[in-house]
Amino acid sequence: MEWYYSQQGQPKGPVSQDQLDELARSGVVAAQTLVWRQGQTDWAPYSTVVSGGLPPGSASLVASGGLVVCAECGLGFPKSDTVQIENTIVCAGCKPLFMQKLREGIAAGSASGIWRSGRKLVTSVNATFPQRCLRCNAPADGKPIKRKLYWHPPAVYLALLLGIIVYVVIAMVTRKNALAFVSICQPHRSARRMVILISWLLVLGGIGAGIAGIANESGWLGGLGGVAFLGGLIFGIVRGRLIVPYKIDKDHMWLGGCGAEFLAGFPEWNGPR
């Protein structure tokens, strides 16, 4: 039986079943990595074509002390590559994130409890995403980015008919918030930095042009400054955000902004929409 697996969006292989299992043990193939063999109608996450979350044979290694399971990412590692913190075992890669969550009082292991619902990601509140780029599913670069998300029922927007102040008050009262720790690859991290830089340049340039317009009594220069200022704000908010909350309740949140290959690594959500 020959397998192919996806790596940074490119198919690799063929490899045998034993070779695929070894790649999974070494971490090259993760639970959400897409794999394919003859007879499958489409590519599928590795975790859905094998029994259990770890590759075959890992359970015996764990039992014998050969591998231990990281409480954050759920993968098996040699004991020498892990550390125990307050009775919790985490791998070296997850240690910085675990310490950050520990300081903020968030339980470890929040990476479990992630599903897909169409083009949205459904997660438990305060979830930690897998160490894969949420845009392209490539290996993540750097430590996860902490995002604080806010959401209120869409009906609250009707309060704008009564005035912006009324809307702000109702939105503040009814909104729900949650944390998400998301990961992205180096190219997408660099692209996001460029978006933030351009946004700041437009905002600061708009402020400068506005001041110059007032000083020189130039209406067109002041108007150009206003357009640049608003354009920079909108550009930064729209293009710089990583995920978009569509709904947050006391247990789960529904998020947009994830790529199709990243979403394919999670089971289908069967709960309420």
C-alpha positions in Angstrom: 0.0 0.0 0.0 1.5 3.3 -1.1 0.6 6.6 0.5 1.1 10.3 -0.5 1.1 13.1 2.0 0.8 16.9 1.7 3.7 19.1 2.9 3.4 22.9 2.5 0.7 22.4 0.0 2.7 20.0 -2.2 2.2 16.2 -2.5 5.0 14.0 -1.3 5.5 10.3 -1.8 4.8 7.6 -2.5 5.8 6.0 0.9 4.8 2.7 2.4 2.5 2.2 5.4 5.6 1.7 7.7 7.3 4.8 6.2 4.1 6.9 6.8 3.9 5.7 10.4 7.5 6.6 10.9 6.9 10.0 9.5 4.0 10.4 11.9 6.2 9.3 14.9 8.9 11.8 13.9 6.4 14.7 13.6 6.7 15.2 9.8 3.2 13.9 9.4 0.8 15.4 12.0 -2.8 14.4 12.8 -4.2 17.1 10.4 -1.8 16.4 7.5 -3.7 15.4 4.4 -2.9 11.9 3.0 -4.1 9.9 0.1 -3.8 6.4 -1.3 -5.4 4.6 -4.3 -9.1 3.8 -3.5 -9.7 7.1 -1.6 -12.1 9.5 -3.3 -10.2 12.5 -1.9 -7.4 13.5 0.4 -8.2 13.1 4.1 -6.5 14.1 7.4 -4.0 11.4 8.7 -6.0 11.2 12.0 -9.1 10.0 10.1 -7.5 7.2 8.2 -5.7 5.5 11.2 -7.2 4.4 14.5 -6.4 6.7 17.3 -4.6 10.1 17.4 -1.1 8.6 17.4 0.4 6.5 14.6 0.2 2.7 15.0 2.6 1.4 17.5 2.8 4.6 19.4 0.5 3.3 22.2 3.0 0.6 23.1 5.8 3.1 23.0 4.0 5.4 25.4 3.2 2.5 27.7 6.9 1.4 27.8 8.2 4.9 28.4 9.4 5.4 24.8 7.0 8.2 24.1 5.0 10.5 26.3 2.0 12.6 25.1 2.2 16.4 25.2 -0.9 17.9 27.0 -1.0 20.8 24.5 -0.6 19.3 21.0 -1.5 15.7 21.8 1.5 14.3 19.9 3.9 11.7 21.2 7.6 12.6 22.0 10.6 10.9 23.7 10.6 11.7 27.4 13.9 13.6 27.0 12.1 16.1 24.6 9.4 17.0 27.2 9.2 18.8 30.4 6.9 18.4 33.4 5.3 21.6 34.8 2.9 21.4 37.7 2.1 17.7 37.0 1.5 18.5 33.3 3.8 17.1 30.5 4.4 19.4 27.5 6.9 19.1 24.6 9.6 21.7 24.1 7.7 23.4 21.2 4.6 23.9 23.4 6.4 25.0 26.5 6.3 28.8 25.8 2.6 28.7 25.0 1.9 26.5 28.0 3.7 29.0 30.3 1.8 31.9 28.7 -1.5 30.1 29.3 -0.5 29.2 32.8 0.1 32.9 33.6 -3.3 33.8 32.3 -5.1 31.0 34.1 -6.1 29.1 31.0 -6.1 25.3 31.2 -3.7 23.3 29.1 -4.9 21.0 26.3 -7.3 23.5 24.8 -6.2 22.4 21.3 -8.7 19.6 21.5 -12.3 20.4 20.8 -11.9 21.9 17.3 -14.2 21.2 14.4 -15.2 22.6 11.0 -18.6 23.8 9.9 -18.6 24.6 6.3 -16.0 27.4 5.9 -16.0 28.2 9.6 -13.9 26.8 12.4 -15.8 25.8 15.6 -13.7 25.7 18.8 -14.0 25.6 22.5 -13.7 29.0 24.2 -10.0 30.1 24.7 -8.8 27.4 22.3 -5.2 26.9 21.2 -4.9 26.1 17.5 -2.5 23.4 16.3 1.0 24.4 15.4 0.0 24.8 11.7 -0.6 27.9 9.7 -4.3 28.7 9.7 -4.1 30.1 6.2 -2.2 27.3 4.3 -1.7 24.5 6.9 2.1 24.7 6.5 4.3 24.3 9.7 3.9 27.4 11.9 6.7 29.8 12.6 7.3 31.5 15.9 5.1 31.4 19.0 1.3 31.5 18.6 -0.3 34.9 18.4 -2.8 35.8 21.1 -6.1 37.2 19.8 -8.8 38.6 22.0 -12.1 38.3 20.2 -15.4 40.2 20.8 -18.9 39.4 19.4 -22.4 40.6 20.0 -25.7 39.4 18.5 -26.3 40.9 15.0 -29.6 42.4 16.1 -27.6 44.9 18.3 -26.7 46.7 15.1 -30.3 47.9 14.9 -29.4 50.2 17.8 -27.5 52.3 15.4 -30.9 53.7 14.3 -31.1 55.2 17.8 -27.6 56.7 17.7 -24.0 55.7 18.0 -23.9 56.2 21.7 -26.9 53.9 22.3 -25.3 51.3 20.1 -22.0 51.4 21.9 -23.7 51.0 25.3 -25.9 48.1 24.2 -22.9 46.4 22.4 -20.7 46.7 25.5 -23.4 45.2 27.7 -24.3 42.3 25.4 -20.9 41.4 23.8 -19.1 38.2 24.6 -15.3 37.8 24.5 -12.9 34.9 24.3 -9.2 34.3 23.6 -7.6 32.4 20.7 -4.0 31.4 20.3 -3.4 31.1 16.5 -0.4 30.1 14.5 0.8 31.2 11.0 3.8 30.3 8.8 6.7 32.6 8.0 5.4 33.9 4.6 1.9 34.8 6.1 3.6 36.3 9.2 5.7 38.5 6.9 2.7 39.5 4.8 0.8 40.5 7.9 3.7 42.7 9.1 3.7 44.4 5.8 -0.1 45.1 6.0 0.4 46.5 9.5 3.3 48.7 8.3 1.3 50.1 5.3 -1.7 50.7 7.6 0.4 52.8 10.0 2.1 54.7 7.2 -1.4 55.6 5.8 -2.7 56.6 9.2 0.3 58.7 10.1 0.5 60.2 6.6 -3.2 61.1 6.8 -2.7 62.8 10.1 0.3 64.8 8.7 -1.6 65.8 5.6 -4.6 66.8 7.7 -2.4 69.1 9.8 -0.7 70.5 6.8 -4.1 71.2 5.2 -5.3 73.1 8.2 -2.1 75.1 8.5 -2.1 76.0 4.8 -5.9 76.4 4.6 -5.9 73.8 1.9 -9.2 71.9 1.6 -8.0 69.3 -0.9 -4.9 68.5 1.2 -7.0 68.1 4.4 -9.5 65.9 2.5 -6.7 63.8 1.2 -5.4 63.4 4.7 -8.8 62.3 5.9 -9.1 59.7 3.1 -5.6 58.3 3.9 -6.4 58.2 7.6 -9.7 56.3 7.2 -8.2 54.1 4.4 -5.3 53.1 6.6 -7.6 52.2 9.5 -9.9 50.1 7.3 -7.0 48.4 5.5 -5.3 47.4 8.7 -8.5 46.1 10.3 -9.7 44.1 7.3 -6.4 42.8 6.0 -4.5 42.5 9.2 -6.9 40.5 11.2 -6.2 36.7 11.5 -9.6 35.4 12.4 -13.2 36.7 12.4 -15.7 35.8 15.2 -19.1 34.9 13.7 -20.6 33.8 17.0 -19.4 33.2 20.6 -21.4 31.5 23.4 -20.4 30.3 26.8 -18.8 27.1 25.5 -17.8 27.6 21.8 -16.9 30.1 19.2 -17.4 30.1 15.4 -14.5 31.6 13.5 -13.8 32.6 9.9 -10.5 33.3 8.1 -9.0 29.8 8.0 -7.8 28.1 4.8 -9.5 25.1 3.3 -6.5 22.8 3.8 -6.3 23.8 7.5 -10.1 23.2 8.0 -9.9 19.8 6.3 -7.8 18.5 9.3 -10.8 18.7 11.7 -13.9 16.6 12.1 -17.3 17.9 11.0 -19.2 19.8 13.7 -22.6 18.2 14.5 -23.7 20.6 17.2 -26.0 23.6 17.0 -25.2 26.2 14.3 
